[in-house]
Amino acid sequence: MAKMPKEFTSADPAMYLAALKNTIPMYSETGKMDPKGADAVLAVFSEGSPDVAKANIDVGKTFTNKFVEQAKTTGMNAK
């Protein structure tokens, strides 16, 4: 929270911190996206957008973990 711009946190720091703590569990510790998570994102967007709902989106074709896997072997932290 201390690294965020003050305009994000200054209105109500306690509320911002509570919101931040509540969202942290949704982030992947490995950087990979679980296919169930992708399905959930599509479901949420489908609820709010009729265009998305009727688009027949194949979630398996819309994301990949290839970048994360490649970064493990070629990135700064590669062994």
Buried (B, 14 or more C-beta within 10 A) or exposed (E): EEEEEEEEBEEEEEEBEEEEEEEEEEEEEEEEBEEEBBEEBBEEBBEEEEEBBEEEBEBEEEEEBEEBEEEEEEEEEEE
